[in-house]
Amino acid sequence: MTEKTTHFGFQDVPEGEKAGRVRGVFGSVASKYDVMNDAMSFGIHRVWKDAMMDWLAPRPGQRLLDVAGGTGDISFRFLKRAGHGHATVLDLTEPMLVEGRKRAEAAAMADSLDWVAGDAMALPFENNSFDVYTISFGIRNVTRPQEALNEAFRVLKPGGRLMVLEFSQIPNDLMQRAYDLYSFNIIPRMGQAIAGDRDSYQYLVESIRKFPDQETFLGMVRTAGFENAKYRNLSMGIACLHSGWKI
């Protein structure tokens, strides 16, 4: 029996290899990850994350699980909006968590934060543990995204909220072509100049193109069991927010 394959950017690789390759990408770019996010998106990723918080409307005392949470960007925003609560940052890549712990916010919020190395497809948490599950620019790197969504449903409490922020598809062909020109020609060069790593950013651009479009992903959210599932395009669909509830 041949091993199932999945995509790693535009390459097909055995499913068992993808997590290690993703770990390699993010381990390589961890120290420059936040700087590169600002450069690649001209800072717009901050606007998208604020839009995510606006729709999420964190409440005091909520427990957040931020999967693929990396350097803690979403968790810090969540805790500031909530006033008080608890956030668990889970990431496959230990160097990303190390960078997160170095941030000034991490020291100020240490009592409200946990940092856990783990896999989105096999979360090391009990059923019905969290009020909110977020994953930002991470689910496209998961080997089997449907399993990650199923796990999100499992660990959320009844009444819990899923929120996914991910790059998506622009519904206008001309604009999509212009965006592709920028992505494939400029972003890998930025990766070389800023992070000293062209290949990792080439992978990240390719992985965006392999990710399901808005409606297809909405169907996956519903398949996992989430109700009242909806999405909102950001910047004309360059990014998209998907929301669902465990009812």
C-alpha positions as CSV (number, residue, x, y, z in Angstrom):
1,M,0.0,0.0,0.0
2,T,1.5,3.4,-1.0
3,E,1.6,6.2,1.5
4,K,-1.0,9.0,1.0
5,T,0.5,12.2,-0.3
6,T,-0.4,15.8,0.4
7,H,0.9,19.1,-0.9
8,F,3.8,21.1,0.5
9,G,3.4,24.2,-1.6
10,F,3.3,23.0,-5.2
11,Q,5.2,19.8,-4.4
12,D,3.5,16.5,-3.5
13,V,5.0,14.9,-0.5
14,P,4.1,11.8,1.7
15,E,1.7,12.9,4.5
16,G,4.1,11.8,7.1
17,E,6.7,14.3,5.9
18,K,4.7,17.5,5.9
19,A,4.7,18.3,9.6
20,G,8.5,18.0,9.7
21,R,8.9,20.2,6.6
22,V,6.5,22.9,8.1
23,R,8.4,22.8,11.3
24,G,11.6,23.4,9.3
25,V,10.1,26.4,7.5
26,F,8.9,28.1,10.7
27,G,12.0,27.2,12.7
28,S,14.0,28.8,10.0
29,V,12.0,32.1,10.0
30,A,11.0,32.3,13.6
31,S,13.3,35.2,14.6
32,K,12.2,37.3,11.7
33,Y,8.5,36.2,11.5
34,D,6.9,39.3,12.9
35,V,9.1,41.6,10.9
36,M,8.3,39.7,7.7
37,N,4.6,39.8,8.4
38,D,4.7,43.6,8.5
39,A,6.8,43.7,5.3
40,M,4.8,41.3,3.2
41,S,1.4,42.7,4.0
42,F,2.5,46.4,4.4
43,G,1.3,46.1,8.0
44,I,-2.2,45.1,6.9
45,H,-2.1,41.8,8.8
46,R,-2.6,44.0,11.9
47,V,-5.8,45.4,10.5
48,W,-7.0,41.9,9.7
49,K,-6.2,40.7,13.2
50,D,-8.1,43.7,14.7
51,A,-11.1,42.8,12.4
52,M,-10.9,39.3,13.8
53,M,-11.0,40.6,17.4
54,D,-13.9,42.9,16.5
55,W,-16.0,40.0,15.2
56,L,-14.9,37.7,18.1
57,A,-15.6,40.3,20.8
58,P,-13.6,38.6,23.6
59,R,-15.3,38.7,27.0
60,P,-13.7,38.8,30.5
61,G,-12.8,35.4,31.9
62,Q,-12.8,33.5,28.6
63,R,-10.3,30.7,27.9
64,L,-8.7,30.9,24.5
65,L,-6.8,28.2,22.6
66,D,-4.8,29.8,19.8
67,V,-3.5,27.0,17.5
68,A,-0.5,27.7,15.3
69,G,-0.3,30.7,17.6
70,G,3.4,31.1,17.0
71,T,4.7,34.3,18.6
72,G,1.5,35.0,20.4
73,D,0.1,37.9,18.3
74,I,-3.6,36.7,18.6
75,S,-3.4,35.7,22.2
76,F,-2.0,39.1,23.3
77,R,-4.7,40.9,21.4
78,F,-7.4,38.6,22.8
79,L,-6.2,39.1,26.4
80,K,-6.1,42.9,26.0
81,R,-9.6,43.0,24.6
82,A,-11.0,40.6,27.2
83,G,-9.5,42.5,30.1
84,H,-8.8,39.3,31.9
85,G,-8.9,35.7,30.9
86,H,-6.5,32.9,29.8
87,A,-4.8,32.0,26.6
88,T,-3.0,28.9,25.6
89,V,-0.7,29.3,22.6
90,L,-0.1,26.0,20.8
91,D,2.4,25.6,17.9
92,L,4.1,22.8,16.1
93,T,7.4,24.7,16.1
94,E,9.3,25.3,19.4
95,P,11.4,28.2,18.1
96,M,8.2,30.2,17.3
97,L,7.1,29.7,20.9
98,V,10.5,30.8,22.1
99,E,10.2,34.0,20.1
100,G,6.7,34.6,21.6
101,R,8.0,34.2,25.1
102,K,10.6,36.9,24.5
103,R,8.0,39.6,23.6
104,A,7.3,42.3,26.2
105,E,3.6,41.4,26.3
106,A,4.5,37.9,27.3
107,A,6.2,39.0,30.5
108,A,3.3,41.4,31.4
109,M,0.7,38.6,30.8
110,A,2.7,35.6,32.1
111,D,0.1,34.6,34.6
112,S,-2.6,34.5,31.8
113,L,-0.5,32.6,29.2
114,D,0.6,29.0,28.5
115,W,2.9,28.0,25.7
116,V,2.5,24.4,24.4
117,A,4.3,22.6,21.6
118,G,1.7,20.4,19.9
119,D,-0.1,19.2,16.8
120,A,-3.4,20.8,15.6
121,M,-4.6,17.3,14.5
122,A,-4.1,15.7,17.9
123,L,-4.6,18.4,20.6
124,P,-3.3,17.5,24.0
125,F,-6.4,18.8,25.8
126,E,-9.6,17.3,27.3
127,N,-13.0,17.6,25.5
128,N,-15.0,20.8,26.2
129,S,-12.0,22.8,27.6
130,F,-12.0,26.2,25.9
131,D,-14.5,29.0,25.2
132,V,-12.7,30.2,22.0
133,Y,-10.5,28.5,19.4
134,T,-8.5,30.6,17.0
135,I,-6.1,29.7,14.2
136,S,-4.5,32.5,12.1
137,F,-2.5,31.9,8.9
138,G,-1.9,28.4,10.2
139,I,-4.5,25.9,9.0
140,R,-3.2,25.8,5.5
141,N,0.0,24.4,6.9
142,V,-1.8,21.5,8.6
143,T,-1.4,18.2,6.8
144,R,-5.2,17.4,7.1
145,P,-7.1,20.6,7.8
146,Q,-10.4,18.8,8.3
147,E,-8.9,16.9,11.3
148,A,-7.8,20.2,12.8
149,L,-11.3,21.5,12.5
150,N,-12.7,18.3,14.1
151,E,-10.3,18.7,17.0
152,A,-11.3,22.3,17.4
153,F,-14.9,21.2,17.8
154,R,-13.9,18.5,20.3
155,V,-12.0,20.8,22.7
156,L,-14.5,23.7,22.6
157,K,-17.1,23.9,25.3
158,P,-20.8,23.9,24.2
159,G,-21.4,27.5,23.2
160,G,-17.8,27.9,22.1
161,R,-16.6,29.8,19.1
162,L,-14.3,28.9,16.3
163,M,-12.5,31.7,14.3
164,V,-10.1,31.0,11.4
165,L,-8.1,33.8,9.8
166,E,-6.4,32.6,6.6
167,F,-5.3,33.8,3.2
168,S,-7.9,33.1,0.6
169,Q,-9.0,33.7,-3.0
170,I,-9.8,37.1,-4.6
171,P,-13.1,36.7,-6.6
172,N,-11.8,39.0,-9.3
173,D,-9.6,37.3,-11.9
174,L,-7.7,40.4,-12.9
175,M,-6.9,41.4,-9.3
176,Q,-6.0,37.8,-8.5
177,R,-3.4,37.8,-11.3
178,A,-1.9,41.1,-10.0
179,Y,-1.8,39.7,-6.5
180,D,-0.1,36.5,-7.9
181,L,2.6,38.6,-9.7
182,Y,3.3,40.4,-6.4
183,S,3.3,37.2,-4.3
184,F,5.5,35.0,-6.5
185,N,8.0,37.8,-7.6
186,I,8.3,40.0,-4.5
187,I,7.6,37.9,-1.4
188,P,10.4,35.3,-1.8
189,R,12.9,38.1,-2.5
190,M,11.7,39.8,0.7
191,G,12.2,36.5,2.5
192,Q,15.8,36.4,1.2
193,A,16.5,40.0,2.1
194,I,14.9,40.1,5.6
195,A,15.0,36.5,6.9
196,G,17.8,35.2,4.7
197,D,15.4,32.5,3.5
198,R,13.9,32.5,0.1
199,D,12.7,28.9,0.0
200,S,10.5,29.2,3.1
201,Y,8.7,32.2,1.7
202,Q,8.3,30.5,-1.7
203,Y,6.6,27.7,0.2
204,L,4.3,30.1,2.0
205,V,3.2,31.8,-1.2
206,E,2.5,28.4,-2.8
207,S,0.6,27.1,0.2
208,I,-1.8,30.0,-0.1
209,R,-2.7,29.0,-3.7
210,K,-3.3,25.4,-2.6
211,F,-5.8,26.3,0.1
212,P,-9.5,25.8,-0.5
213,D,-11.6,28.8,-1.5
214,Q,-14.0,30.5,0.9
215,E,-17.1,28.4,0.1
216,T,-15.2,25.1,0.1
217,F,-13.6,25.9,3.5
218,L,-17.0,27.0,4.9
219,G,-18.3,23.5,4.0
220,M,-15.3,22.0,6.0
221,V,-16.2,24.1,9.0
222,R,-19.8,22.8,8.8
223,T,-18.6,19.2,8.3
224,A,-16.7,19.5,11.6
225,G,-20.1,20.1,13.3
226,F,-20.1,23.9,13.7
227,E,-23.4,25.8,13.4
228,N,-24.1,29.3,12.2
229,A,-20.9,29.1,10.1
230,K,-20.2,32.3,8.1
231,Y,-17.2,34.1,6.5
232,R,-16.2,37.6,5.8
233,N,-13.7,38.6,3.2
234,L,-10.9,41.0,4.2
235,S,-9.1,43.2,1.6
236,M,-11.3,41.9,-1.2
237,G,-10.6,38.2,-0.3
238,I,-6.8,38.4,0.1
239,A,-7.6,37.1,3.6
240,C,-10.8,35.7,5.0
241,L,-12.3,35.1,8.4
242,H,-14.4,32.0,9.0
243,S,-16.6,31.8,12.1
244,G,-18.6,28.9,13.6
245,W,-20.2,27.9,16.9
246,K,-20.4,24.6,18.9
247,I,-24.0,24.5,19.8
